Amino acid sequence: MSANQGQSKLDQVLAQEREYRAKREGGYREQALKLYPWICGRCTREFTPKNLSELTVHHRDHNHDNNPSDGSNWELLCLYCHDNEHSRFEELIRYGNTTETKQAAATYNPFADLKAMMKK
C-alpha cells in the first residue's frame, strides 16, 4: 500500500468520524444551546457566538444516546469542566470513589539508617 493510499484511507475514516459526530451532536447540541443560557454549569464562564465552540453538552448519565427533548440529561460545560467531569467519572469507575479519604501520615523514614549505611 502506498503512502497516498494509506493517507486516503485515513482521510476517509476521519471524515466518517467527523460526519457521525456532527450528526449525533447536531440534534442535541442545538437543542441544548436553545434551552440553556450559554454559561458553564460549573465555573459559570459566559460564552458568546465567538467562543461558543468551547461550550460542550455534557450528558449527566454519561449516555450519549439518552437525549430527552426536555434536556433533563444535559448540562452545558466549558471544555475544561467537561474534561474534569469525565476524569472524575473514570476515577469512579476505576476506583469506586471520587472523594478523597484522609490517609495516615507516612512513618517510613528512608534515611533513618543512613549513617550506618555510609560507613559500609
Stockholm file with secondary structure:
# STOCKHOLM 1.0

chainA/1-120         MSANQGQSKLDQVLAQEREYRAKREGGYREQALKLYPWICGRCTREFTPKNLSELTVHHRDHNHDNNPSDGSNWELLCLYCHDNEHSRFEELIRYGNTTETKQAAATYNPFADLKAMMKK
#=GR chainA/1-120 SS CCHHHHHHHHHHHHHHHHHHHHHHHHHHHHHHHHHSCSBCTTTCCBCCTTTGGGEEEEETTSCTTCCCTTCTTEEEEEHHHHHHHHHHHHHHHHHSCCSCCCCCCCCCCTTTTHHHHHHC
#=GC SS_cons         CCHHHHHHHHHHHHHHHHHHHHHHHHHHHHHHHHHSCSBCTTTCCBCCTTTGGGEEEEETTSCTTCCCTTCTTEEEEEHHHHHHHHHHHHHHHHHSCCSCCCCCCCCCCTTTTHHHHHHC
//
